[in-house]
Amino acid sequence: MSNHHYDIVVIGAGPGGYISAIRSSQLGFKTAIVEKYENLGGTCLNVGCIPSKSLLDSSKYFSLAKKDFNLHGIFFKEIYLDFEKMMYRKNNIVKTINNGIRYLLNKNKIDFYQGIASFINSNTISIKSLSKKNKLYFKFCIISTGSKPACIPNLNFSKKNRIISSTEALSLKEIPKKLIIVGGGIIGLEIGSIFNRIGSEVIIIEGMSRIIPGMDISLSEEMKKILKKSYIKIETSLVINNIVTENNNKVSIFAQHKKKGDKIKFTGDYCLLSIGRIPNTYSLNLENIGIKKDKKGFIVVNTHLQSSIKNIYAIGDVIGGKMLAHKAEDEGLYVAEHIAGQKPNTINYNLIPSIIYTHPEVASVGKTECEIKNDKIEYNIGLFPMKILGRARTSGCTEGFLKMITDKKTDKILGIHIIGDHASDMIMEATVAMEFHSSSEDIYRICHPHPTYSESFKEAALLSFENRSIHM
């Protein structure tokens, strides 16, 4: 067994892990990163954000070519889908970014160890790989092992038994004729959109009374209308009683309505479970050194992201909260700078944007209307429909709106919720404005370029500020 000494060892090479390693090295620490897979980038790059966005873009273009290009005077003699090539493009994008991360680690002189890490004590980990074992000694450790899809008890994810997670869905070799999705959150909507566009019949089953239940209710209602126009069937308030594979080529989902009690059976080629994610801590042997976890298995940390053992930090999905790559990235930067004795800004968890990359996109930051009601804050709302914008008309995507919620007494912006083309980019104006405690009047009095989707901010701000609009 080889022994090595480091200032900082990072476990997990996802967005939080590799970024915290790079920042640690930049700050002068001798740094190593450990990853159990050969590919870097974690779930986000390999089986999450990047491959799903690649397929979302490809499927969107295919759908537009079939339905909308003729409106632009563009016609084809024949339109067909090469699913294998679509997957090849996705895999090539992932490979390119993987190589980029490896380059960054080398550039910043970060040692990479492939293998499974486990704690021996609060200053030592062992790494088991196929060929050898290593022992790393450290002054500080950053746990960034991420999360994995949650499964229903007594079931396992497998393409063979046709019960799959997002991981398997993003590497299917065939297009399902019928895809049943259990879970109407972000992952369910995105993967449902991909396969709906390329020919699958899609049914989404949600246990709550509405889809995307963590977002503003207005987004849920609008998104349901948009998905139904695309012939995606949505069933809410259902409890799953059982999922059974039949004849190795079909899978049946047995559900029951929460209030009515009606029993319903759904049968499809595959059942995608997108019912949440659980932390990846199993192989770390945290119990060996007394690191505390909560009831759901997430590592408990303080405001500085230190675990119950102060020289061991944890970031990203493994500590819970919003399971988003950009949250993990900010936490990784924060931890490296905190270890260096700097005073990084405290992360404002209320201002971490959430995005759904459907078409149109959904984006949200700040408090929802329900949360503001629960806080007993008097508020104003400015809601501006995208269809009024000249840019929306020219681009052919007129669905959706921008909703701005402000404090009635102070005019401070409390939340912004968007459905529309380029919502993923527009949400940053909202985030910056709220980070600097802007009012709706501030936004209204800033010149917004025409014709753009960003004009919806100006109009919604005016509606919230003075209950009037120029273009509506």
C-alpha positions as semicolon CSV with decimal commas, in nm:
position;residue;x (nm);y (nm);z (nm)
1;M;0,000;0,000;0,000
2;S;0,135;0,340;-0,103
3;N;0,118;0,630;0,143
4;H;0,075;0,994;0,038
5;H;0,040;1,319;0,233
6;Y;-0,180;1,615;0,133
7;D;-0,314;1,938;0,274
8;I;-0,658;1,872;0,123
9;V;-0,816;1,554;-0,011
10;V;-1,144;1,583;-0,202
11;I;-1,363;1,274;-0,229
12;G;-1,581;1,287;-0,539
13;A;-1,502;1,454;-0,872
14;G;-1,844;1,600;-0,953
15;P;-1,907;1,975;-1,002
16;G;-1,859;2,053;-0,633
17;G;-1,560;1,824;-0,591
18;Y;-1,342;1,913;-0,886
19;I;-1,410;2,286;-0,845
20;S;-1,321;2,277;-0,474
21;A;-1,001;2,088;-0,565
22;I;-0,906;2,347;-0,828
23;R;-0,970;2,637;-0,589
24;S;-0,775;2,461;-0,312
25;S;-0,476;2,421;-0,541
26;Q;-0,500;2,785;-0,652
27;L;-0,484;2,884;-0,284
28;G;-0,155;2,699;-0,244
29;F;-0,269;2,370;-0,091
30;K;-0,124;2,037;-0,199
31;T;-0,444;1,875;-0,322
32;A;-0,567;1,532;-0,429
33;I;-0,904;1,421;-0,561
34;V;-1,051;1,071;-0,538
35;E;-1,320;0,938;-0,773
36;K;-1,448;0,582;-0,793
37;Y;-1,526;0,607;-1,165
38;E;-1,277;0,653;-1,447
39;N;-1,479;0,945;-1,584
40;L;-1,473;1,275;-1,399
41;G;-1,761;1,518;-1,357
42;G;-1,990;1,306;-1,139
43;T;-2,361;1,253;-1,198
44;C;-2,409;1,597;-1,355
45;L;-2,170;1,541;-1,643
46;N;-2,202;1,168;-1,702
47;V;-2,562;1,068;-1,627
48;G;-2,742;1,392;-1,544
49;C;-2,733;1,757;-1,649
50;I;-2,515;1,742;-1,959
51;P;-2,645;1,426;-2,132
52;S;-3,007;1,520;-2,060
53;K;-2,959;1,872;-2,199
54;S;-2,793;1,728;-2,509
55;L;-3,091;1,500;-2,571
56;L;-3,336;1,779;-2,487
57;D;-3,177;2,001;-2,752
58;S;-3,163;1,725;-3,014
59;S;-3,522;1,619;-2,953
60;K;-3,639;1,982;-2,957
61;Y;-3,487;2,039;-3,302
62;F;-3,646;1,719;-3,430
63;S;-3,985;1,824;-3,295
64;L;-3,956;2,176;-3,439
65;A;-3,852;2,036;-3,777
66;K;-4,161;1,817;-3,787
67;K;-4,412;2,074;-3,664
68;D;-4,290;2,432;-3,699
69;F;-4,023;2,475;-3,966
70;N;-4,287;2,498;-4,240
71;L;-4,406;2,822;-4,077
72;H;-4,065;2,968;-4,161
73;G;-4,088;2,851;-4,521
74;I;-3,853;2,559;-4,455
75;F;-3,964;2,225;-4,598
76;F;-3,813;1,878;-4,610
77;K;-3,891;1,590;-4,842
78;E;-3,829;1,349;-4,556
79;I;-3,768;1,385;-4,182
80;Y;-3,647;1,090;-3,982
81;L;-3,467;1,033;-3,654
82;D;-3,136;0,848;-3,616
83;F;-3,158;0,766;-3,245
84;E;-2,816;0,602;-3,244
85;K;-2,654;0,916;-3,383
86;M;-2,840;1,131;-3,130
87;M;-2,694;0,918;-2,852
88;Y;-2,349;0,931;-3,015
89;R;-2,360;1,312;-3,012
90;K;-2,458;1,305;-2,645
91;N;-2,174;1,067;-2,558
92;N;-1,922;1,274;-2,753
93;I;-2,020;1,592;-2,566
94;V;-1,976;1,414;-2,232
95;K;-1,637;1,278;-2,341
96;T;-1,516;1,623;-2,451
97;I;-1,610;1,785;-2,120
98;N;-1,457;1,493;-1,930
99;N;-1,128;1,555;-2,106
100;G;-1,158;1,923;-2,019
101;I;-1,192;1,848;-1,647
102;R;-0,892;1,613;-1,658
103;Y;-0,693;1,890;-1,828
104;L;-0,790;2,137;-1,553
105;L;-0,680;1,896;-1,279
106;N;-0,342;1,848;-1,450
107;K;-0,305;2,220;-1,510
108;N;-0,361;2,288;-1,141
109;K;-0,125;2,005;-1,034
110;I;-0,397;1,806;-0,858
111;D;-0,327;1,437;-0,805
112;F;-0,608;1,208;-0,918
113;Y;-0,679;0,869;-0,761
114;Q;-0,938;0,636;-0,905
115;G;-1,096;0,406;-0,650
116;I;-1,336;0,377;-0,359
117;A;-1,245;0,592;-0,059
118;S;-1,320;0,503;0,302
119;F;-1,217;0,669;0,626
120;I;-0,966;0,503;0,855
121;N;-0,959;0,797;1,096
122;S;-1,014;1,173;1,084
123;N;-0,687;1,231;0,899
124;T;-0,659;0,920;0,681
125;I;-0,850;0,747;0,403
126;S;-0,782;0,425;0,218
127;I;-0,848;0,394;-0,155
128;K;-0,934;0,059;-0,309
129;S;-0,904;0,016;-0,683
130;L;-0,884;-0,284;-0,913
131;S;-0,504;-0,279;-0,930
132;K;-0,377;-0,140;-0,599
133;K;-0,446;0,025;-0,267
134;N;-0,343;0,370;-0,150
135;K;-0,352;0,542;0,184
136;L;-0,387;0,920;0,186
137;Y;-0,310;1,138;0,488
138;F;-0,466;1,483;0,498
139;K;-0,506;1,794;0,709
140;F;-0,850;1,863;0,563
141;C;-1,098;1,654;0,366
142;I;-1,393;1,764;0,152
143;I;-1,666;1,504;0,098
144;S;-1,842;1,560;-0,235
145;T;-1,976;1,216;-0,319
146;G;-2,312;1,336;-0,447
147;S;-2,632;1,137;-0,464
148;K;-2,802;0,859;-0,659
149;P;-3,163;0,799;-0,767
150;A;-3,396;0,672;-0,496
151;C;-3,577;0,347;-0,565
152;I;-3,894;0,194;-0,425
153;P;-3,810;-0,069;-0,157
154;N;-3,767;-0,426;-0,287
155;L;-3,713;-0,304;-0,644
156;N;-3,389;-0,257;-0,837
157;F;-3,309;-0,038;-1,136
158;S;-3,240;-0,247;-1,445
159;K;-3,305;-0,219;-1,818
160;K;-3,370;-0,594;-1,813
161;N;-3,660;-0,569;-1,568
162;R;-3,765;-0,241;-1,735
163;I;-3,767;-0,040;-1,412
164;I;-3,515;0,236;-1,474
165;S;-3,376;0,555;-1,326
166;S;-3,262;0,862;-1,516
167;T;-2,920;0,694;-1,552
168;E;-3,060;0,406;-1,759
169;A;-3,308;0,630;-1,942
170;L;-3,025;0,841;-2,080
171;S;-2,853;0,537;-2,232
172;L;-3,144;0,341;-2,379
173;K;-3,079;0,165;-2,708
174;E;-3,439;0,191;-2,822
175;I;-3,718;0,446;-2,817
176;P;-3,997;0,317;-2,590
177;K;-4,339;0,302;-2,750
178;K;-4,485;0,383;-2,409
179;L;-4,293;0,531;-2,114
180;I;-4,450;0,553;-1,768
181;I;-4,277;0,808;-1,542
182;V;-4,332;0,796;-1,167
183;G;-4,249;1,144;-1,037
184;G;-4,352;1,479;-1,181
185;G;-4,049;1,677;-1,072
186;I;-3,770;1,828;-1,280
187;I;-3,614;1,498;-1,392
188;G;-3,947;1,341;-1,480
189;L;-4,056;1,639;-1,690
190;E;-3,725;1,668;-1,874
191;I;-3,691;1,299;-1,964
192;G;-4,061;1,280;-2,044
193;S;-4,016;1,572;-2,286
194;I;-3,722;1,402;-2,459
195;F;-3,906;1,081;-2,536
196;N;-4,237;1,249;-2,610
197;R;-4,072;1,454;-2,885
198;I;-3,914;1,152;-3,052
199;G;-4,228;0,940;-3,059
200;S;-4,296;0,780;-2,720
201;E;-4,634;0,790;-2,554
202;V;-4,558;0,941;-2,212
203;I;-4,760;0,923;-1,891
204;I;-4,640;1,107;-1,580
205;I;-4,766;0,988;-1,241
206;E;-4,724;1,223;-0,945
207;G;-4,808;1,151;-0,583
208;M;-4,870;1,515;-0,495
209;S;-5,170;1,716;-0,617
210;R;-4,962;1,890;-0,885
211;I;-4,646;1,847;-1,090
212;I;-4,322;2,029;-0,993
213;P;-4,464;2,069;-0,641
214;G;-4,152;2,248;-0,515
215;M;-4,204;2,541;-0,750
216;D;-4,459;2,822;-0,759
217;I;-4,810;2,689;-0,815
218;S;-4,858;2,915;-1,120
219;L;-4,564;2,740;-1,289
220;S;-4,719;2,399;-1,214
221;E;-5,054;2,497;-1,363
222;E;-4,904;2,653;-1,676
223;M;-4,664;2,365;-1,731
224;K;-4,944;2,112;-1,705
225;K;-5,134;2,293;-1,983
226;I;-4,825;2,305;-2,205
227;L;-4,740;1,937;-2,155
228;K;-5,097;1,831;-2,228
229;K;-5,078;2,017;-2,562
230;S;-4,785;1,790;-2,642
231;Y;-5,003;1,489;-2,556
232;I;-4,815;1,404;-2,237
233;K;-5,069;1,253;-1,999
234;I;-5,045;1,365;-1,635
235;E;-5,198;1,183;-1,339
236;T;-5,170;1,340;-0,992
237;S;-5,256;1,242;-0,633
238;L;-5,172;0,876;-0,692
239;V;-5,004;0,628;-0,457
240;I;-4,795;0,350;-0,615
241;N;-4,889;0,011;-0,471
242;N;-4,670;-0,211;-0,685
243;I;-4,459;-0,227;-1,002
244;V;-4,432;-0,560;-1,186
245;T;-4,233;-0,668;-1,492
246;E;-4,443;-0,881;-1,727
247;N;-4,303;-1,131;-1,982
248;N;-3,969;-0,943;-1,984
249;N;-4,107;-0,691;-2,234
250;K;-4,363;-0,487;-2,041
251;V;-4,393;-0,330;-1,698
252;S;-4,714;-0,257;-1,508
253;I;-4,767;0,005;-1,240
254;F;-5,050;-0,044;-0,995
255;A;-5,168;0,282;-0,839
256;Q;-5,451;0,414;-0,626
257;H;-5,603;0,760;-0,605
258;K;-5,537;0,920;-0,265
259;K;-5,884;1,069;-0,219
260;K;-6,116;0,875;-0,448
261;G;-5,961;0,537;-0,374
262;D;-5,988;0,434;-0,739
263;K;-5,734;0,170;-0,844
264;I;-5,557;0,227;-1,176
265;K;-5,319;0,011;-1,376
266;F;-5,065;0,157;-1,620
267;T;-4,865;-0,060;-1,859
268;G;-4,569;0,047;-2,070
269;D;-4,237;-0,059;-2,219
270;Y;-4,041;0,100;-1,935
271;C;-4,115;0,256;-1,597
272;L;-3,889;0,548;-1,507
273;L;-3,871;0,619;-1,134
274;S;-3,783;0,982;-1,061
275;I;-3,893;0,997;-0,698
276;G;-3,596;1,180;-0,553
277;R;-3,232;1,114;-0,474
278;I;-3,042;0,974;-0,177
279;P;-2,689;1,059;-0,059
280;N;-2,388;0,852;-0,165
281;T;-2,224;0,775;0,170
282;Y;-2,238;0,394;0,188
283;S;-1,872;0,312;0,118
284;L;-1,721;0,602;0,315
285;N;-1,744;0,426;0,654
286;L;-1,845;0,753;0,820
287;E;-1,942;0,558;1,130
288;N;-1,575;0,470;1,180
289;I;-1,495;0,828;1,269
290;G;-1,827;0,947;1,411
291;I;-1,949;1,181;1,137
292;K;-2,315;1,257;1,206
293;K;-2,592;1,202;0,951
294;D;-2,958;1,299;0,967
295;K;-3,253;1,059;0,944
296;K;-3,237;1,056;0,564
297;G;-2,865;0,982;0,557
298;F;-2,741;1,329;0,464
299;I;-2,423;1,450;0,634
300;V;-2,496;1,713;0,898
301;V;-2,288;2,031;0,856
302;N;-2,266;2,371;1,024
303;T;-2,284;2,712;0,855
304;H;-1,923;2,671;0,739
305;L;-2,008;2,331;0,585
306;Q;-1,798;2,149;0,847
307;S;-1,917;1,806;0,956
308;S;-1,919;1,699;1,321
309;I;-1,542;1,652;1,272
310;K;-1,419;2,004;1,204
311;N;-1,139;1,925;0,957
312;I;-1,380;1,725;0,739
313;Y;-1,621;1,927;0,526
314;A;-1,913;1,813;0,309
315;I;-2,072;1,984;0,010
316;G;-2,331;1,929;-0,262
317;D;-2,601;1,664;-0,275
318;V;-2,450;1,469;0,013
319;I;-2,564;1,738;0,259
320;G;-2,914;1,774;0,112
321;G;-3,097;2,093;0,022
322;K;-3,133;2,180;-0,345
323;M;-2,957;1,905;-0,539
324;L;-2,813;2,127;-0,809
325;A;-2,467;2,142;-0,963
326;H;-2,435;2,518;-0,920
327;K;-2,513;2,489;-0,549
328;A;-2,235;2,231;-0,511
329;E;-1,995;2,453;-0,707
330;D;-2,054;2,753;-0,480
331;E;-2,016;2,535;-0,171
332;G;-1,689;2,394;-0,308
333;L;-1,547;2,742;-0,357
334;Y;-1,669;2,851;-0,013
335;V;-1,504;2,556;0,166
336;A;-1,165;2,597;-0,004
337;E;-1,157;2,967;0,086
338;H;-1,274;2,899;0,442
339;I;-0,993;2,646;0,493
340;A;-0,749;2,909;0,361
341;G;-0,860;3,147;0,635
342;Q;-1,041;3,382;0,402
343;K;-1,388;3,516;0,472
344;P;-1,601;3,408;0,176
345;N;-1,954;3,538;0,145
346;T;-2,217;3,323;0,310
347;I;-2,414;3,133;0,048
348;N;-2,767;3,269;0,011
349;Y;-2,962;2,945;-0,027
350;N;-3,282;3,138;-0,097
351;L;-3,126;3,273;-0,417
352;I;-3,019;2,953;-0,589
353;P;-3,204;2,940;-0,922
354;S;-3,392;2,625;-1,023
355;I;-3,440;2,546;-1,392
356;I;-3,633;2,291;-1,599
357;Y;-3,501;2,260;-1,954
358;T;-3,827;2,174;-2,124
359;H;-3,958;2,377;-2,417
360;P;-4,044;2,637;-2,313
361;E;-3,806;2,643;-2,018
362;V;-3,905;2,697;-1,656
363;A;-3,691;2,897;-1,412
364;S;-3,744;3,017;-1,059
365;V;-3,557;3,202;-0,785
366;G;-3,661;3,329;-0,443
367;K;-3,981;3,256;-0,258
368;T;-4,299;3,111;-0,406
369;E;-4,634;3,280;-0,356
370;C;-4,738;3,006;-0,109
371;E;-4,422;3,060;0,097
372;I;-4,482;3,434;0,109
373;K;-4,841;3,377;0,222
374;N;-4,718;3,143;0,495
375;D;-4,472;3,412;0,607
376;K;-4,773;3,647;0,634
377;I;-4,612;3,909;0,413
378;E;-4,836;4,143;0,218
379;Y;-4,731;4,133;-0,145
380;N;-4,792;4,255;-0,499
381;I;-4,771;4,049;-0,816
382;G;-4,670;4,156;-1,165
383;L;-4,745;3,884;-1,421
384;F;-4,663;3,952;-1,784
385;P;-4,749;3,703;-2,065
386;M;-4,469;3,619;-2,309
387;K;-4,708;3,625;-2,607
388;I;-4,716;4,005;-2,597
389;L;-4,341;4,034;-2,661
390;G;-4,225;4,102;-3,014
391;R;-3,928;3,869;-2,964
392;A;-4,158;3,586;-2,858
393;R;-4,362;3,635;-3,174
394;T;-4,057;3,632;-3,401
395;S;-3,911;3,321;-3,234
396;G;-4,241;3,134;-3,245
397;C;-4,246;3,055;-2,872
398;T;-4,526;3,259;-2,717
399;E;-4,622;3,034;-2,427
400;G;-4,559;3,124;-2,065
401;F;-4,512;3,433;-1,853
402;L;-4,286;3,613;-1,608
403;K;-4,423;3,650;-1,255
404;M;-4,264;3,896;-1,014
405;I;-4,363;3,899;-0,646
406;T;-4,272;4,201;-0,432
407;D;-4,316;4,314;-0,075
408;K;-4,619;4,547;-0,069
409;K;-4,462;4,779;0,190
410;T;-4,100;4,801;0,068
411;D;-4,130;4,700;-0,302
412;K;-3,839;4,459;-0,250
413;I;-3,844;4,167;-0,496
414;L;-3,920;3,842;-0,312
415;G;-3,943;3,592;-0,597
416;I;-3,941;3,563;-0,975
417;H;-4,089;3,270;-1,165
418;I;-4,064;3,228;-1,542
419;I;-4,197;3,002;-1,813
420;G;-4,066;3,097;-2,155
421;D;-3,798;3,057;-2,416
422;H;-3,450;3,128;-2,273
423;A;-3,584;3,132;-1,915
424;S;-3,263;2,957;-1,805
425;D;-3,063;3,262;-1,912
426;M;-3,318;3,524;-1,805
427;I;-3,326;3,398;-1,446
428;M;-2,985;3,552;-1,382
429;E;-3,124;3,907;-1,410
430;A;-3,367;3,807;-1,137
431;T;-3,095;3,652;-0,922
432;V;-2,862;3,952;-0,950
433;A;-3,146;4,194;-0,878
434;M;-3,252;4,004;-0,568
435;E;-2,893;3,959;-0,446
436;F;-2,862;4,338;-0,446
437;H;-3,206;4,381;-0,279
438;S;-3,358;4,553;-0,580
439;S;-3,713;4,681;-0,590
440;S;-3,951;4,641;-0,881
441;E;-3,912;5,014;-0,943
442;D;-3,537;4,962;-0,988
443;I;-3,602;4,705;-1,260
444;Y;-3,870;4,915;-1,428
445;R;-3,639;5,219;-1,454
446;I;-3,353;5,021;-1,614
447;C;-3,344;5,032;-1,995
448;H;-3,409;4,686;-2,139
449;P;-3,315;4,611;-2,501
450;H;-3,582;4,558;-2,766
451;P;-3,681;4,313;-2,897
452;T;-3,583;4,065;-2,623
453;Y;-3,745;3,833;-2,373
454;S;-3,588;4,044;-2,098
455;E;-3,849;4,313;-2,163
456;S;-4,086;4,091;-1,965
457;F;-3,890;4,191;-1,652
458;K;-3,958;4,559;-1,716
459;E;-4,328;4,502;-1,781
460;A;-4,378;4,269;-1,482
461;A;-4,194;4,517;-1,259
462;L;-4,421;4,799;-1,370
463;L;-4,728;4,583;-1,304
464;S;-4,601;4,504;-0,956
465;F;-4,494;4,862;-0,881
466;E;-4,790;5,061;-1,015
467;N;-5,036;4,796;-1,137
468;R;-5,009;4,921;-1,495
469;S;-4,840;4,806;-1,813
470;I;-4,729;4,971;-2,134
471;H;-4,794;4,678;-2,364
472;M;-5,083;4,499;-2,197
